[in-house]
């Protein structure tokens, strides 16, 4: 049946069904960690990348970090590689502290151009 002949309702039904299949597949292999409320998904992604975690997706739900991975082998590997406390308050504060200080020292133009 050509696309335009489908009623809007039937198209929505089909899309919903298809999206649910994708959604379920996406969450098939996942690792759960509790996460401090000030963390957000982009920051969590950045940290996971730094630890060489190849995730399919990352989301934060009610203080829980859901890390979706490709298969069971990766799930086993990362279960051990990602410490339970990687996203706790202490780590958040260390991370913030480290980032603030790192940025202060990387502006070569701050101090040099005062004497002309």
Order of alpha helices (4+ residues) and beta strands (2+ residues): alpha-beta-alpha-beta-beta-alpha-alpha
